[in-house]
């Protein structure tokens, strides 16, 4: 049996359609994944913003709690005029 030119055309057309179909499927999947990544990035950004807000709200409260505890232990806040000079021995 002799293979004619039309069989080569049909085979190459089939191969082209197969490769084009694979490319289309990969592109669809990559677009879906890109959409998921953008949604996740938005949620990460909003969570980071919320975390920053909470840390800013907690900061002054923690300082207040530490001051109250220190005063309960008989400690006081040093004034600006109190200066302690620490000297270190020379390095040999």
C-alpha positions, 0 to 999 in steps of 0.5 A, a space after each residue: 500500500 502506498 501512502 499518498 500526499 493527502 494522507 500526509 496532509 491529514 496526519 499533519 493536520 491532526 498533529 497540528 490540531 492535537 498540539 494546538 488543543 494542548 496549548 489551549 488547555 495549558 493556557 486556560 489552566 494558567 489563566 485560572 491559576 493566575 486568577 487564583 494567585 491574584 485573589 490570594 495576593 489580595 487576601 494576603 495584602 488585606 491580612 497584612 494591613 489588618 496585622 499592622 493595624 492590630 500591632 499599632 493598636 497593641 503597642 501603646 497598650 503594652 507600654 501602659 501595662 508595662 508601666 503599671 507593672 513597673 510601678 507596682 514593683 516599686 520601679 520608676 521611669 528615669 528622668 532625662 537628667 539622669 545619665 549613667 555612663 558605662 565604661 568598658 575595659 579595653 579590649 586586648 
